Amino acid sequence: MAGSLLAALVSLDGAGHYFHWHWIDISYANLTVIALMVVTFVAALFVPFPGRRSKKETK
């Protein structure tokens, strides 16, 4: 049920849309996935792990 509702949001009948910049030619869908992976990676670098505290806070 949820899959059919999600499928209704995006029409896959037409041709893909591409981002053109000099020699780079990438679809907007792939560009979105790459951007989300970069954001996730940067967040993993700067967001502290849950339960991890410095020694000063535990005393």
SULHUVEN-V432409 format. One line per field, one symbol per residue. ss: DSSP state (h for helix, s for strand, l for the rest). psi: psi as a letter, one per 20 degrees, with the letter a starting at -180 (. if undefined). burial: b if it has 16 or more other C-alpha atoms within 10 Angstrom, else e. A space follows every 50 residues. Layout:
ss = ???
psi = ???
burial = ???
//
This chain:
ss = lhhhhhhllllllllllssssllsssshhhhhhhhhhhhhhhhhhhllll llllhhhhl
psi = ghhhhhhihppjhrqqpqppodipoqqhghhgggghhgggghhhhipqqp ioqrhhhi.
burial = eeeeeeeeeeeeeeeeeeeeeeeeeeeeeeeeeeeeeeeeeeeeeeeeee eeeeeeeee
//
